[in-house]
């Protein structure tokens, strides 16, 4: 077993001059890790002779709620105007073309490099919204989970935690419209999806970092009987993810089909609760916004991708006032920066409202602290994990680089604002996952080999080299 997947039964002690515990910032913190979990925390302590002294502020890591790993290979390749009305839908056409070239090995190489880069950003769990299931032309592999297995292998090799979300995708439009040729590699019937889910369950059973969820691509890609059957057939205690209301066209098509808006339909016909993560949920009316907030479902926000695709601006200020829960994801991976996701989320609200300091709560008026706290909490719920510096949680944490003047000079109360709004270089120096030191001084053990392999896949897939 790789050292990145091994749980040590020994107790390891760490010391940080300051750490962001779930109770708030604390100084001179001595903490212990055993069996991949936090064993104890003690503030106002002194380092012990055998403890590992951490070289900067220690923060909890974040779960990335939404990833399409294969799309990383095309990041930055769709920024050429071929249509005066370029939109998400024209971007999707390019994505479909690239999908036709990917082998299982390609998918693993892409995901491995992606997950390494996520770790370097401070993400230690990823919700992999996985719908690339079949071979070119739509033929099933001998194992339905062949492509899902590549995501699991990439997570194991990189050392990240994986919340695998195998996707049910059956139709091209609302009302059960037949899929088109570009979607052939995505398509499952309800029965084959349930068989896929069982294969994934068997592969992930008892893994210390990995989780399994249920996933519907979108309301346009499944029917109500399919949703009902899957939810009835599978475990009732795992997360459920779906794309929802990302584009105005999607909202209009849903109204034409059902007489209801997407979130309205989902809430009325299926029912929302804490299991659900509604990815994007960009275009909401007030009733829908309050339905998500009151149900305690997660809004899965992907600000850099939503900006890149021209989706629109999520009503985050109003959602915060309703005490809504949200997490962040990198989606198509035009960015792999927690800083950029949270900054873009806040700045979008400022541009929309022509005001400053939009996303705060009565109990937390520091924008950076509120953004980071909500991202951690929402990511935990959506990915079915418990990240955060407290006893009993999985021992995931990151260390910021104290060589940065903004880190070295800032008091703890200002540190998150400085990190999120004043820095551009990556300051995440070290990352631990379940006690394993996966990123050491900005580097991963597989950096050289993974980058070489990924370079070759980009050349092959994008340029037919």
ABEGO torsion letter per residue (X at the ends): XBAAABBBABBBBBBBABBBBAAEBBBGBBBBBBGGBBABBBBGBBBBAABBBBABBBBBBBBBABBBAAAAAABGAAABBABAABBAAAAAAAAAAAAAABBAAAAAAAAAAAAAAAAAAGBABBBBBBABABBBGGBBBABAAAAAAAAAAAAAAAGBBBBBBBBBBABABBGGBBBBAAAAAABBBAAAAAAAAAAAAAAABGBAABBBBBBBABAAABBAAAAAAAAAABBAABBBBBBBGABAAAAAAAAAAAGBBAAAAAAAAAEBBAABBBBGGABBBAAAAAAAAAAGBBBBBBAAAAAAAGAEBBBAAAAAAAGBBBBBBAEAGABABAAAAAAAAAAAAAAAAGBBGABBBAABABAAAAAAAAAAAAAAAAAGBBBEBBBGBBBBBBBBBAABAAAAABBAAAAAAAAAAABABBABABBBBGGBBABBGGBBAAAAAAAAAAAAAAAAAAAGX
